[in-house]
Amino acid sequence: MKKIITGITLTFALAFMLPQAGSANVGINEKFGVPIVVYGGNLSDAEKESVAKDLDVAGETEVEEIEVTGQDLITYIKDGDSRARMYSSAKITRKDAGEGLVIEIVTPDNITQVTNEMYANAMLTAGIEDATVEVAAPKPVTGHSALVGIYKAYEVNGEQLDPERTDVANDELTVATEIADSGVDDAKVSELLTEIKKQIAEQDPATKEEVQTIVEEQLTKLQIELSPEDRQLLVDLMDRIRQLDIDFSKWSTQLEDLSKTIEDKIGTVVNDEGFWQSVKDFFNKLIDGVRGLVS
């Protein structure tokens, strides 16, 4: 299902406030500086050139180019491995407050686990709110190192990110991909995380037990079945999020926008007659093939 959804939404840009990613180049932003391109530190020269082309580095008036390595990983993630291989890369263009996030995976076939919405959710948790972010990789990778690169780009740009929040955001990305790997559709995973966060923002739970109640309610509402282990991972994650120094009143509005975007995306797939016809055709061909074998 992930590959089908990815194909349908190839040109989809995730936006909280619906900014336009393809607006005309107006030159260097003297308020926020030039876009920053963060290359995975393990890219070969040829792979780096390929990524630069995918991220349209040549189309920018000016950019700052940096690398993210395993050493950066342990800066932002408590249990990070400095020997980790880093391939996924990103271009980050900061925007004015209130413009929201636009996330686009420009090489969707090569980012195999993390989706636009998963990046957006994790970036909100880390404290990144207003930017256009494009992600690319020259070969199939999970996509996790791009998030670390985004953190590094922000600090290069003068921002100070809370290491506790970046660590929790990485945790969130890990939990999201693990739940997706268990068989839950990617879009439903993002919807689940977003809806739980919305309820945390609205209800302001004071205990882990209250967080668990919110998690269970949303799992029931969205009709998502998880193993006891995955349920516990989700509760532990959301309890960490509850304890972060976050302005939840501000967060609630941003999550509402993200929630609407995810609902629209799910609706697009559910209501796509062509998609369901292709599923029907696939099973008809499969049945015909089986009949041919036994006839």
N, C-alpha and C positions, 0 to 999 in steps of 0.2 A: 504493500500500500504506500510505503514511503516514496518509492521511485515514481509511482503513478501520480501522487500528489505533487511531487517535485516537478514533474514534467508539466502538469497543468498550470503550475504557478511559477514557471520559469522566469517570467518578467515581473513577478510580484515584489513590491517593495513594502516592507512593514513600516507603517508610520503611525505614531500616536496622534499627532496633530495634522496629519496628512500634508506634510511639506512635499515639494516636488524635487526628486533627486536629479532630474534631467534638465534643470534650469540652465540658462545661458551662463557661460563663464564670465564673471564680472571682475576678474583679476584677483590679486592677493587680498585676503581679508586681513586688514591691519589691526583688527581687534583681537582676533584669535590666532593669527599667524597662518602659515601655509599648511596644506594637508600633510599629514605624516603617514608615510608608508612603512609598515613594519614587516620585514621579511623573516621567515623562519630561518633560524641560524644554521640549519643543516641542508639548506638548498644548495645544489651545485650551481655553477655559473649559468648553465643552460636553463635550469629550472627557475632561477631567479629572473632571468630574462623573460621566460614564459609568463611568470606571475606578474611582472611589471606590465606586460602587454595586456593581460587580463584585467588588471586594475587601471588601465589607461593612464599610466604615469606620464607618458609623453603628452597627453592631452591637457595636463595641468600647467599653469603659468610657471609655477615653482613648487617643489615639494621638499620635504625633509625626509631622508631615508635612514632607517635604523634597523638593527637586527634584534631578534628576541632569542635567547638561548636558555638552556636548562638552568643556568645560574639565575636568570630572571624568574624562573618558575618558583624557586625556593624563596624568592623575595615576597611573592604575593600569595603563595600557597604553603601552609604550614608543613605538610608532609610531602612537598614536591621533591622530585628526583632530579638532581642537577645533571644527570646523564641522559635525561629524556631527549628524544629526537624531535626537533621542531621543524615542521614543514608548512603548516597553514599560515597564511599571511593576511594582512589587512591594510586598507587605506582608511584613515580617519579624518573627517573634516568636521570641526566643531561648529556648532550653530548657536544662535542666541537663545536665551532661556525662554522656554515655552514653545519652541519650534518642534520639540520632540525628537524621537529617534527614527531613522530610516535604516533598516538593515537589508542588505542584499548579498546573497551568496552568488557570486558571478561565475563560479565553476561548480554548479550543483552536483554534477556526477562525481566530483572529487572530494566533496565534504560529505562523508558517509553517515555520520551520526547526528551532528548538531544542526538544527534548523534555524531559520530566521527568528522564529518566536522564542526558541530556547536561548539564543544569544541575547535577545532583547530583555527577556526576563532576568537573566543572569546579570546583564549590565545595569539594570535598575537596582538589583540587589547590591551591586558593587558601588553604586552611587553615580553612575554615568547616565545622564538624562537627555542631553540635546546634542545630537551629532548624526552625520551620515556615515555609515560604516559599510564598506564593501570587503568581502572575504573571498579569498582565492587559494587554491592549492594546485600544484602541477601534476599531482597523482593522487589516487584515493588515500585519504587520511580521515581520522575521526573529526578533526576540526577544533579540538580543545586548545591547542597552543595559540590559536588566533586570539582567544580571549585574554591570555597573558600578554600578548603583543599589544592589545588595545589598552590594557592597564599601563604598560610601559609608555605608550604614546602619550597618554594623559599626563603622566608625571614629567615626561620630557617637555610637555607644553606648559608646565608650571602648576598643574593641579596636584593636590595632595589627597590620595585615596587612603581610606581607612583599611589597614591590612586585615582586620577582622571581617570586614564586609567583602573584600576580594576573596578571602578564603571561603566564606560561606557561599559566595557566588559560584566558585569552582565546585563546591560540594553540590550545589543546585544543578549545575550542568551534568555532573556525574550521575546524580539521582535521576534526572530527566532521561538521560540516554539509557540508563539501566532499565527504567520502566518501559521505555520504548522497545528495548531489546527483548523484553518479556512478552511482547505481542500487542501492546497497546499502541494504537495509531499515534504518530508524532503530533498531529494537531490536537488530539484529545489529551495528550500529556501536557502540552502547553496550556490548553484550556483548564485542565485540573490545577496546575500550579498557579495560574492567574486567578482562578476563582477562590482558591484557598487564601492567597495573599489578600484579595479583596476583603474576604471575611475577617482576616486578621486586622486589616486596616480599619474596618468598620466596628468590629467588636472589641478590639484591644484586649485580647485574652491575657490573664494574669498568671496562668499556670500552664504547665505542659499538658495537664489533663484537659483543660479547655481547648488547647490547640488540637489535641487528639479528637475531641468531639467535632471540631470544625472539619478536620480531615475526613472523618468517617461520614459526616453529612454530605460533603462534596463528592466523595466516592459513590455514595448511594444516589445522589442527584444525577450524576453524570453516567451512572450505570457502568462503572469501571471496577473490574475485579483484579485485586492484587494479592500476591502471596503475603503471608504474615511478615516475612522478612522485608519485602518492599514497602509494606504499610509502615513498618517501624522506621525504615530509612526516611520515609516521607514525614512522619511525625517528628523525628529527631531534627531533620532539616528545618521544618517550619518552626520548631521551637527555638532553634538558633536564630532564625530570621526575626521572630518575635522579640528577642533580646537585643537586637541591633539598635544602634542610635539612628533611627529613621523617623522622618516627619511623615507619619502614616496618613495624616490628613491630606497632605500633598500627593502622596503616593496613590491614594485611592482614585483620584481623577485619572492619573496616568494608566493605572491598571484597568480602569473602565474602558479607556480607549483601546488598549491592547485586547481586552476581552471582546470588544465589538469586532475588531479586525479578525480575530481567530474564529468567531462565530460566522463571519462572512465567508472566510476561507472554507470552513467545514461545509457551509451551505452550498458553496459553489460546487464542491465535489458531490455532495448528496443529490443535488438537483441537476447534475450534468447528465442529460440523457445519453450523450455520446459515450460517456464513461461507462454507464451501466450497460449500454448495448455492447461495448467491447468486452465486458465481463461475460455477458450472455453468449456472445460469439465464441469466446475462449472455451467455455464449458461445453458448448455444442460441438466444437471441433474435437475436444477431449473425448466426449462420449462417442462420437463417430469413429475416432481412432481406436477406442477400446472395442467397439463393435467389430471393426475390421480385423482385430487380432483374434477374436473368438469365433468369427464366422467361417 
